[in-house]
Amino acid sequence: MESDARTKLKEWLAAGKARLEPLSFPQRELWEASAVPPGDASNNICCFLDIRGPLTHAMCSEALGHVMRRHDALRTTFVPGKERPLQVVRTEAEPELAYRELLSASAGDDRVTDEMQECFSRPIDLLRGPLCRIEMLKRGPDHHALALAVHHSIADGWTLSNFVRDFTIGCLLAWQKAGNDMSRLGAMRLELPPLEMTYAEWAAAERAQWTPAELEKHLDYWRPRLQGAKLFFRDRDASRAGKLARSSSEIPGLEADSLRELAKSKGATLFSVLLAAFRTALFRWTGETDVVVGTPVAGRGKTAARETMGYFSGNVPLRGQLDPGQSFDATLARLHREVVDDFAHAMPFAELATAVGASPVGGRHPLFDVRFAVQNHPFSGVDIPGISSRLELVSTGTARFDIGCEITEDARRLEVVWLHRTDVLTCDDVSEIDRIFRGVIGEVGRNPSVRPADIKL
């Protein structure tokens, strides 16, 4: 830490303008159990917010100020500590909102994301901050795009929806302050009151909950559960840094409905059905029957934290050993019981990885390199009289895991998004996995008693 930064920090602390906080458990995962360094651009959560309405740069800057005052995560940076880094939470911070006009007012979303790549791909300075880099681009009359690159240490997917909601309300407050007529909003209340629970308060409550005795109780479950587990792509060259590739497909409404009915009839969940189908697809592609799949959990069990911005989510390793000779519905029943038990014993991942002797080596995640997630509450934006906003996620260009499959419920259909490291899998490889996965889904929806080895693809 440079002397000028150390001096400034001492001044802030002495004047009560900042305080030091330990890392939260999810933040510790980034520093202690992540496959990439915390400062790597792959830890940037990138998106853009398409905004329509008579807003100015000044109004949006004022709106951002409202959001920053409400959320301590947006006023946070990090400094080295004796054992691990510490959070520096400032009491105040000025919003930084760059502004420029697009050369082509008719630019589509692809062109907009191209224009934002510098904002998205540049690493974020964890020491100086801010950890949320925001740029405003004018697309046309009453039409703007807001580029956001937020470091994962202060944000997760849920955080983005909270940001969009609060930022939109902040824009309306600024619009009202400018003397505009707000009667069209009817009885809508325009306010951003103090949070019921700040991110620092949530982190403190989590540290108090996870006593050594509580951690050990959960580890009694995980040690035998993960014994002998191996990475799926264990033979790859870990020294090569793979770029990220993205592709997508969909499961039509009728097939998705069949999966929902199957889950209901077997007392399982749609998540378990899709995970069982995903494991079956991996088996049919490689013959591998023992796979550890990482999946995210929201980490917002406390209702008071639902509106709070911050990094709450954690990872749970789901291990499943598939028997090719067992029917799919029998496999589903067993895997569902295991998934329920795994989620019931979810614990801070950094503590889990340390306890089972797993650590990231050469760009490899310590426990799993395959990620699977199902999102059933997609968030797209806010649409209220006078202002509308639409959120679009953007890939960062690097991958934290070798392959990831994320499924989102969109009305009846299911959108399937694949992310993979190009040094591990080619686009043709992933296209083949997707074909097998969708073939498995189609077959088990029609005939749940089919054996994985007998599915015709």
JOQUI-V784679 format. One record per residue. N is the residue number from 1. PHI is phi in whole degrees, -180 to 180 (* if undefined). Layout:
N;PHI
N;PHI
//
This chain:
1;*
2;-68
3;-64
4;-67
5;-68
6;-65
7;-64
8;-62
9;-63
10;-61
11;-65
12;-61
13;-65
14;-66
15;-88
16;74
17;-89
18;-158
19;-140
20;-98
21;-131
22;-65
23;-64
24;-74
25;-61
26;-62
27;-64
28;-60
29;-59
30;-63
31;-84
32;-113
33;-137
34;-104
35;-75
36;-128
37;-62
38;-57
39;-81
40;-65
41;-64
42;-67
43;-88
44;-84
45;-89
46;-115
47;-161
48;-134
49;-110
50;-86
51;-120
52;-120
53;153
54;-77
55;-105
56;-114
57;-59
58;-63
59;-63
60;-68
61;-64
62;-65
63;-63
64;-63
65;-62
66;-59
67;-67
68;-66
69;-68
70;-79
71;-118
72;-68
73;-60
74;-80
75;-114
76;-110
77;-134
78;-133
79;-131
80;-63
81;-125
82;-66
83;-102
84;-154
85;-59
86;-122
87;-82
88;-109
89;-106
90;-85
91;-75
92;-141
93;-157
94;-82
95;-68
96;-117
97;-130
98;-67
99;-144
100;-158
101;-103
102;-71
103;-67
104;-114
105;-67
106;-97
107;-61
108;-82
109;-61
110;-63
111;-66
112;-62
113;-65
114;-62
115;-65
116;-94
117;-60
118;-63
119;-64
120;-76
121;-88
122;-74
123;-59
124;-96
125;-77
126;-72
127;-83
128;-93
129;71
130;-69
131;-87
132;-125
133;-93
134;-129
135;-134
136;-106
137;-119
138;-84
139;-95
140;171
141;-57
142;55
143;-143
144;-132
145;-128
146;-111
147;-89
148;-125
149;-121
150;-112
151;-70
152;-60
153;-65
154;-124
155;-155
156;-138
157;-60
158;-62
159;-57
160;-61
161;-66
162;-65
163;-63
164;-61
165;-61
166;-69
167;-65
168;-64
169;-63
170;-62
171;-63
172;-66
173;-63
174;-67
175;-64
176;-66
177;-61
178;-77
179;93
180;-80
181;-72
182;-110
183;-62
184;-66
185;-77
186;63
187;-90
188;-62
189;-90
190;-101
191;-159
192;-129
193;-70
194;-57
195;-68
196;-67
197;-146
198;-78
199;-65
200;-63
201;-67
202;-63
203;-62
204;-65
205;-65
206;-66
207;-63
208;-69
209;-71
210;-89
211;-72
212;-53
213;-66
214;-68
215;-62
216;-65
217;-61
218;-74
219;-67
220;-61
221;-82
222;-78
223;-58
224;-70
225;-65
226;-101
227;-62
228;81
229;-68
230;-130
231;-68
232;-69
233;-102
234;-71
235;-93
236;-76
237;-80
238;-74
239;-80
240;-91
241;-92
242;-88
243;-79
244;-98
245;-122
246;-130
247;-146
248;-148
249;-150
250;-148
251;-106
252;-60
253;-55
254;-64
255;-67
256;-63
257;-63
258;-62
259;-67
260;-63
261;-66
262;-62
263;-60
264;-64
265;-70
266;-101
267;67
268;-112
269;-118
270;-60
271;-56
272;-65
273;-63
274;-66
275;-66
276;-63
277;-66
278;-64
279;-63
280;-63
281;-64
282;-63
283;-64
284;-68
285;-82
286;-123
287;85
288;-76
289;-108
290;-121
291;-130
292;-98
293;-113
294;-89
295;-137
296;-83
297;-122
298;-65
299;73
300;-113
301;-65
302;-82
303;-57
304;-63
305;-96
306;-63
307;-95
308;-88
309;-85
310;159
311;-97
312;-103
313;-71
314;-133
315;-112
316;-119
317;-82
318;-105
319;-99
320;-143
321;-103
322;-92
323;-101
324;-60
325;-89
326;-94
327;-62
328;-63
329;-67
330;-69
331;-61
332;-59
333;-60
334;-70
335;-64
336;-64
337;-62
338;-66
339;-63
340;-59
341;-66
342;-62
343;-65
344;-64
345;-106
346;-57
347;-148
348;-54
349;-66
350;-61
351;-68
352;-64
353;-60
354;-63
355;-67
356;-95
357;74
358;-104
359;-144
360;-68
361;-132
362;56
363;79
364;-106
365;-67
366;-70
367;-124
368;-153
369;-124
370;-119
371;-116
372;-139
373;-145
374;-126
375;-108
376;-109
377;-133
378;-64
379;-114
380;-111
381;158
382;-127
383;-135
384;-132
385;-54
386;100
387;-142
388;-133
389;-140
390;-134
391;-96
392;-128
393;-77
394;-131
395;-71
396;-82
397;105
398;-132
399;-121
400;-88
401;-130
402;-67
403;-149
404;-135
405;-123
406;-121
407;-114
408;-122
409;-76
410;-127
411;59
412;-85
413;-76
414;-121
415;-90
416;-113
417;-115
418;-111
419;-125
420;-151
421;-84
422;-73
423;-82
424;-104
425;-132
426;-83
427;-63
428;-66
429;-58
430;-69
431;-61
432;-70
433;-60
434;-62
435;-62
436;-65
437;-59
438;-68
439;-66
440;-61
441;-60
442;-62
443;-73
444;-71
445;-66
446;-86
447;-142
448;-63
449;-86
450;-66
451;-86
452;-51
453;-72
454;-101
455;-66
456;-85
457;-118
//
